[in-house]
């Protein structure tokens, strides 16, 4: 049901369900995210996208870990060692020469991402890192959003922007 796309000597692996649309506009970006984690020895998986989720046996089998959470019925883009992640991008034709537009773009990606998962990877829109971290802080502390990790996908891989600490 899955194909192994890549393996690493340290045990890292990228698996992709055969039903995944490998021609989708974000497939290569999601694959790059999985490659980042697999290179660290993690097991990654790219699931198919479902339109009908609740009551769908295939959806329930793949996304069973989401049952009982606020994300049940959602289709996050990939998993890393059984933790689900959502990748969010933006329209690359968008004019981001003005800092407020970069900030708005980051905020919109976060808004969409937190609906799918508490672990989010956003595309680099050249937003200031201070603004990005403040945006995440405000979402957690004032809007009570559940956020465990946020990465920015750059040309050089993933940059960890926020990680929830235990305790």
C-alpha positions, 0 to 999 in steps of 0.5 A: 500500500506504500512505496519506500521512496528513500532510506538512510543508513541511520534508519530514516525512511520516507514512505508514500502511499501509492494513492498520493498524487505525485504531480500535486503542486506541493508534493515536492515540498512535502517530500523535501520536509520528509527528507529533512526528518528522514535524514535524522533517522526518523520514519516519515509517511506521506498519506493520500488526501481524502475528501470524505473522511468521517466514516471512511475506513481507509481514512480511519486506518491511516489517521487513527492517531487523530481520533479523539483530537480536534484534528479528527477529520483533517488530512495533515500532509505527512507524519514523522514517527507517528506525529502528524505535520501540516505543510503550508505554502503561499502563492509565489507570485505574491508581491512580498517586497513590503514587510507587512505583506510578508507578515500577513502571509506568514500569519495566514499560513499559520492560521490555515496550518493550526486547523490541520495539526499542532505541528506546522511547516510553513514556506519561507516568505522572508518574514522577520524571525522576531515577528514570526516567533511573536506571532506564535507566542500570541497564538499560544498565550492569547488565542490558546491555540495548540501549537507544538512545533513550527518550522520554516522551509528554506532553500537549505532545509527546515529551520526550527522556529518554535518547539513546545517544551515539556513541563 
